[in-house]
Amino acid sequence: MTNIGIVGAGVAGLHLGLYLRQQGIETTLYAEKNAEQQFASRIPALVARVGHTRERERQLGVNHWDGGHNEFNNMNFHIPGEHPMSFTGHSVDPLIAVDMRIYLGRLQEDFAARGGHVVVGLTKASDLEALSEKHDLLLVATGRGGITELFPVIEEDSPYTQPQRWISMGLFTGIRNVEMNAYVTFAPGQGEIFEFPIYSFAPNITGLGIESIPGTAFDAWTHLRYEDDPQAFNNGLLELLREYAPGTYSRIDLEKFGLTRPLDLMQGGVTPAVRKGYATLPNGKQVIAIGDAHFGNDPITGQGANTASRMAFLIGEEISTNQVFDEEFARRIEQRVRAYAAPIAKWSNAMLGQPEQHMIDLMVGAAQNQGLADEFARFFEKANEAWDSFGSAEGAAALMAKHGYQPAPAPAPEAEVTIEPAIHLTSATDPRPRAAEPEAVAA
Ligand SMILES: Cc1cc2nc3c(=O)[nH]c(=O)nc-3n(C[C@H](O)[C@H](O)[C@H](O)COP(=O)(O)OP(=O)(O)OC[C@H]3O[C@@H](n4cnc5c(N)ncnc54)[C@H](O)[C@@H]3O)c2cc1C
């Protein structure tokens, strides 16, 4: 009988573990934390899960948070500037946001209740060979750091060697959520602001965060340590919201506004990296990377958990229909995962860089054409298809034509360009590398 080991109990490890248990496959999760420790930890991310992930959760029977007030399908985009523009696109299925500490802890409990084995503790790279002897197949689902070094970075798919944004995201009180609405601000030259309702340990909580381009006002705030001066931290954020996200600011009750608790904040940077999807251990056995360990993206497009879940089903399907887990098996999985995840990585990486003209045309078009606004929102929902339209002038033109939208002629290339409504290209990015910053998440 097949016996599988998975190192790491994030979305990738848990969705795969739960899938395999549904097929009756013996599965062991090597988890850094038990469920209680997970509930009590620092928030690791602010995650919105889209329709296809929610459908898999229903299949796994772990859709515990359906029907709450933490869902949204109106995606409100705002681009501030001299001539600000805004548009609202509607996703087909509502997204949902649940505090990942609660989500992961609960799914780990589900996995154990369904006969999955959980071994708690940090696995070292040097443990992998011995672990692989205990299982027919071992998978590494440890996220972006640590033992993922086993899987070399594929340089041609990984254009950045440093984080392109510094991230500060957390849980806040004092923002009036509008039912079924989320808000995304793309502030040219500064970074992005995300706001959505989220299910957490207390009611009426808002997930709010900023991704900053180095050297900007956003950057100065994202580096503030809450513990040093909570008032300065909250006030600094209010200032940025007032200037760049006035819609969010207008819903704030100044008396009640603030970070909920120090542990409800994550700060850090992500170097996007596409890695080889498997490695051969000295004993000849294959170990397969899944989730961020294979495709680790900056969260700008909010796809990592959704992609990890998709990978889990794809790999689960292969495991449950095969008995031989050799290099050919590993290579086939890598190809299937790449076909799905590589366009998502390209889109995420493009969103971090200088926007090309067709990308600006798409956004300007979305502000004037509801069909395009909905398509834009659905990029987040069907991320593997976003690159078809976002990745080339031809793809963008086809999408705009489908909705009867004709972009204004492009300005002369050497001009300092201000598109109407204004996206000021010359100030629009070029994040400088930041050599000595730590990779990831401690406040
Ligand atoms: C601020 C932020 C916002 C985000 N927003 C979104 C979003 O809106 N939508 C979305 O889909 N994605 C989002 N993401 C990305 C998402 O969080 C990740 O892509 C996703 O969690 C990856 O899942 P994973 O299981 O591969 O890795 P992880 O979630 O990182 O899980 C890895 C697990 O492995 C454990 N582990 C690590 N090392 C070891 C070890 N040596 N031994 C044992 N266990 C180990 C860790 O404790 C952890 O539990 C966001 C990320 C951030 C940082």
Ligand as a Chemical Component Dictionary entry (heavy atoms), coordinates in Angstrom:
data_LIG
# 
_chem_comp.id                   LIG 
_chem_comp.type                 NON-POLYMER 
_chem_comp.pdbx_formal_charge   0 
_chem_comp.three_letter_code    LIG 
# 
loop_
_chem_comp_atom.comp_id 
_chem_comp_atom.atom_id 
_chem_comp_atom.alt_atom_id 
_chem_comp_atom.type_symbol 
_chem_comp_atom.charge 
_chem_comp_atom.model_Cartn_x 
_chem_comp_atom.model_Cartn_y 
_chem_comp_atom.model_Cartn_z 
_chem_comp_atom.pdbx_ordinal 
LIG C1  C1  C 0 1.595  39.066 2.758  1  
LIG C2  C2  C 0 1.192  37.903 1.908  2  
LIG C3  C3  C 0 -0.040 37.906 1.284  3  
LIG C4  C4  C 0 -0.430 36.815 0.504  4  
LIG N1  N1  N 0 -1.643 36.847 -0.116 5  
LIG C5  C5  C 0 -2.045 35.771 -0.816 6  
LIG C6  C6  C 0 -3.356 35.732 -1.381 7  
LIG O1  O1  O 0 -4.154 36.666 -1.235 8  
LIG N2  N2  N 0 -3.723 34.619 -2.080 9  
LIG C7  C7  C 0 -2.874 33.564 -2.241 10 
LIG O2  O2  O 0 -3.268 32.574 -2.874 11 
LIG N3  N3  N 0 -1.629 33.581 -1.726 12 
LIG C8  C8  C 0 -1.203 34.648 -1.016 13 
LIG N4  N4  N 0 0.046  34.649 -0.466 14 
LIG C9  C9  C 0 0.959  33.538 -0.739 15 
LIG C10 C10 C 0 0.677  32.340 0.134  16 
LIG O3  O3  O 0 0.693  32.680 1.501  17 
LIG C11 C11 C 0 1.715  31.270 -0.129 18 
LIG O4  O4  O 0 1.956  31.159 -1.506 19 
LIG C12 C12 C 0 1.230  29.935 0.365  20 
LIG O5  O5  O 0 1.076  30.005 1.749  21 
LIG C13 C13 C 0 2.205  28.838 -0.016 22 
LIG O6  O6  O 0 1.815  27.654 0.608  23 
LIG P1  P1  P 0 2.926  26.545 0.918  24 
LIG O7  O7  O 0 2.177  25.463 1.570  25 
LIG O8  O8  O 0 3.702  26.253 -0.297 26 
LIG O9  O9  O 0 3.954  27.250 1.918  27 
LIG P2  P2  P 0 3.714  27.872 3.338  28 
LIG O10 O10 O 0 2.361  28.413 3.500  29 
LIG O11 O11 O 0 4.868  28.781 3.572  30 
LIG O12 O12 O 0 3.813  26.628 4.326  31 
LIG C14 C14 C 0 5.007  25.993 4.571  32 
LIG C15 C15 C 0 4.886  25.266 5.890  33 
LIG O13 O13 O 0 6.052  24.485 6.075  34 
LIG C16 C16 C 0 6.516  24.660 7.388  35 
LIG N5  N5  N 0 7.965  24.456 7.361  36 
LIG C17 C17 C 0 8.913  25.276 6.864  37 
LIG N6  N6  N 0 10.108 24.739 6.995  38 
LIG C18 C18 C 0 9.919  23.532 7.582  39 
LIG C19 C19 C 0 10.795 22.501 7.968  40 
LIG N7  N7  N 0 12.101 22.602 7.759  41 
LIG N8  N8  N 0 10.276 21.390 8.554  42 
LIG C20 C20 C 0 8.931  21.277 8.765  43 
LIG N9  N9  N 0 8.050  22.237 8.413  44 
LIG C21 C21 C 0 8.554  23.347 7.812  45 
LIG C22 C22 C 0 6.110  26.055 7.794  46 
LIG O14 O14 O 0 5.959  26.139 9.190  47 
LIG C23 C23 C 0 4.777  26.208 7.076  48 
LIG O15 O15 O 0 3.724  25.800 7.884  49 
LIG C24 C24 C 0 0.455  35.728 0.330  50 
LIG C25 C25 C 0 1.692  35.726 0.971  51 
LIG C26 C26 C 0 2.069  36.803 1.749  52 
LIG C27 C27 C 0 3.418  36.764 2.426  53 
# 
loop_
_chem_comp_bond.comp_id 
_chem_comp_bond.atom_id_1 
_chem_comp_bond.atom_id_2 
_chem_comp_bond.value_order 
_chem_comp_bond.pdbx_ordinal 
LIG C1  C2  SING 1  
LIG C2  C3  SING 2  
LIG C2  C26 DOUB 3  
LIG C3  C4  DOUB 4  
LIG C4  N1  SING 5  
LIG C4  C24 SING 6  
LIG N1  C5  DOUB 7  
LIG C5  C6  SING 8  
LIG C5  C8  SING 9  
LIG C6  O1  DOUB 10 
LIG C6  N2  SING 11 
LIG N2  C7  SING 12 
LIG C7  O2  DOUB 13 
LIG C7  N3  SING 14 
LIG N3  C8  DOUB 15 
LIG C8  N4  SING 16 
LIG N4  C9  SING 17 
LIG N4  C24 SING 18 
LIG C9  C10 SING 19 
LIG C10 O3  SING 20 
LIG C10 C11 SING 21 
LIG C11 O4  SING 22 
LIG C11 C12 SING 23 
LIG C12 O5  SING 24 
LIG C12 C13 SING 25 
LIG C13 O6  SING 26 
LIG O6  P1  SING 27 
LIG P1  O7  DOUB 28 
LIG P1  O8  SING 29 
LIG P1  O9  SING 30 
LIG O9  P2  SING 31 
LIG P2  O10 DOUB 32 
LIG P2  O11 SING 33 
LIG P2  O12 SING 34 
LIG O12 C14 SING 35 
LIG C14 C15 SING 36 
LIG C15 O13 SING 37 
LIG C15 C23 SING 38 
LIG O13 C16 SING 39 
LIG C16 N5  SING 40 
LIG C16 C22 SING 41 
LIG N5  C17 SING 42 
LIG N5  C21 SING 43 
LIG C17 N6  DOUB 44 
LIG N6  C18 SING 45 
LIG C18 C19 SING 46 
LIG C18 C21 DOUB 47 
LIG C19 N7  SING 48 
LIG C19 N8  DOUB 49 
LIG N8  C20 SING 50 
LIG C20 N9  DOUB 51 
LIG N9  C21 SING 52 
LIG C22 O14 SING 53 
LIG C22 C23 SING 54 
LIG C23 O15 SING 55 
LIG C24 C25 DOUB 56 
LIG C25 C26 SING 57 
LIG C26 C27 SING 58 
# 
